Amino acid sequence: MTHLDHITVGDQQVPVVTTTSLVIGTGSAGYNAAVRLAGFGAPDVVMAADKIRAGASRNAGSDKQTYYKLTLSGSEPDSVRSMAETLFSGGSMDGDNALAEAALSARCFYHLIEAGVPFPANHSGEFVGYKTDHDPRQRATSVGPFTSKSMVESLESKVRRLGIPVIGNCRLVDVLVDDGNVRGALFLRTDVGAARSAATEEEIVETNVGEEPSPEPTGTLVEQLAKEPSRFLLVRATNVVMATGGPAGMYSDSVFPHGQWGGAGAALRNGARGHNLTEWQFGLASIKPRWNVSGTYMQVVPRFVSTDAEGGDEREFLSDVIDDPNLLASLVFLKGYQWPFDIRKARDGSSLVDLLVYRETVMRGRRVFLDFRSNPAGALDADQLDEQARVYLERAGVADLAGTTPIQRLRHMNEPSYQFYLGRNPGVDLEQDMLEIAVCAQHNNGGIAVDGWWHSSVVDGLFPVGEAAGAHGVYRPGGAALNSGQVGSTRAAQYIAAHRAEAPEGDGFDAVATDVFGRAATLLADAVARFEAGAEDNTGTLITDVTELMSRNAGLVRSRASVLEALEQVTQWLESYPETVVVDDSSRRSVNRLFLIHDILTSQYVYLHAMKDYLDHGGNSRGSVLYTDPDGDLPWPDQDLGLPEEFRFVLDAGALDGVTQEVDWNGAGEPVFTWRDVRPIPSDDDFFENVWRNFRTDRGVPARQS
């Protein structure tokens, strides 16, 4: 049974929650893991999160957020194997993960429907779909801008009905690992300490106007913890399901919502293996509020306007490079379909737009806005557009580009996309105001290495799920991440229920907990002592500096020189951090940032080493990243567009698709890298009698071979 006791470290009494399974994170993957663990009969589940209502699942989306699954309507042929091959073809993806994501996609999709997610069906009950990026079928579906939010809320309701304790205000400090076995986790309790500091923009979770906050969970365990004075919390657990999302805090130019930071550093620092860490996705997004400007926002062909830092010197900068207004309009339209930056489309396609925005913002220090109030300069003629754009706009009833404005087209085609910005915090009226954008980090396709059951490949009992797991390849279909989060958390719960449902062992916990807690308490005490000695709290400056460095040197455009420069600086920050960070003990925000920045620096250190190793391994531009190569070509090589030399690149062209990069680090020395062949798609025995015989023995969940 889950219970609360204490451990004494020095003169401090630290509360300890003991449970069989700890789920860290309250997004769609985390809540699904908890629901599935209970449903499969696994005992004693506890959830913990920094901010229960924060996170990408609840607060991120687009004009039409996509969920990817097997085709479940119409006459178009599809199969589990075909879907697995689509996922696997993205490059550097393991086949067992691809097959599991395909095989369980229908099961997880229907589970969401039964939980209350209103995916659209026709009158015959078929769940219709559409084609998304990197998708040869029509496997995509959506419930609108807030698909993942609907998933979170529906699964959260099930967790509450099941009575599973959900502990909020818990910043993950470290995953406890002893001799390759997970023992639990250490958290900072962000609601305990000196007087609460004033709320700032970074502490505000963007919500719809009129939306009521979710009630804080109550229950015996939560009520007991509310009386505990300790700033720290230890959890002793047999299993840790890590649903902390991607390492969103690494970049300043980010579309991850405020309050989503990730926790990759805690896992990497304690021996978890990194996988495909170099593979980020970047795309155009508004920055206040943070939101993808994909789909209709691009298809209505808004103006792209650049200004100086104060908002003056306004100009339409895209036409400086592409002087044909109809070609430019076609490229902007196609960004709606081709939203993530794709280096293959930078050569002669729509990803040129991302690079031009990047040049204005990062390289020239200017600001970029979308203006929906008037048309781009030049004579727009729908008949002169790319055929895909022309046909779409005709069918949508807005082909008269000269006689309408982008905002008129937007409100005609997708009124909720207009209303969305009115209802955000801060609100933006696109009929009156321009919308500031940047090229932002959006998703990490890599993460913590997992096997086919989303079990850490090197730490027994650690189950990274959702974006925390390194389950994707270089490319993935739009919406595949939401499916992967549901499948991975389901597979993890299946494995735990079948093989790891025992109470946590007492041996080993006290020693590792005492050691990890001691380091954290010393870090805090020393940082506070420097403040009390007269030094100024530097956590605000640090978090700005470390994230801006990453966006500037290791974002959409990278070079060996920029990566090495960032790595040198991050190494210096990380090594000197225990002696230089200064914390105001009266500010919970400052204390929270002490551990947050440490996690970010840890992640940046390993990720930058991964980028360096990728280049050392002969890697070229691929996925959503341009690696500068002086021997390469500029985008649109047949035309002299006056682009900077930093945009020269050589396409990877699939050279490394059959292998994958992995990294091991234990918090000391430099990371160690290996490259291995990807695991192929399994060719399981599908003869019914054989499968049935095996199923009667292991229920379809075989134990991991040592």
Helices and strands as residue ranges (DSSP letters): E 3-9, E 12-24, H 28-39, E 45-48, H 56-59, E 67-68, H 80-88, H 95-103, H 105-115, E 140-141, H 147-162, E 166-167, E 170-178, E 181-189, G 201-203, H 220-226, E 232-242, G 248-250, H 264-268, E 274-275, E 280-287, E 290-292, H 296-299, E 303-307, G 318-320, H 325-337, H 343-346, H 352-358, I 359-363, E 367-371, G 382-384, H 387-396, H 406-413, H 415-422, E 435-444, E 447-448, E 462-464, G 466-468, H 480-499, H 509-532, H 539-553, E 557-558, H 560-580, H 588-616, E 626-627, G 645-647, E 659-664, E 672-677, H 688-698
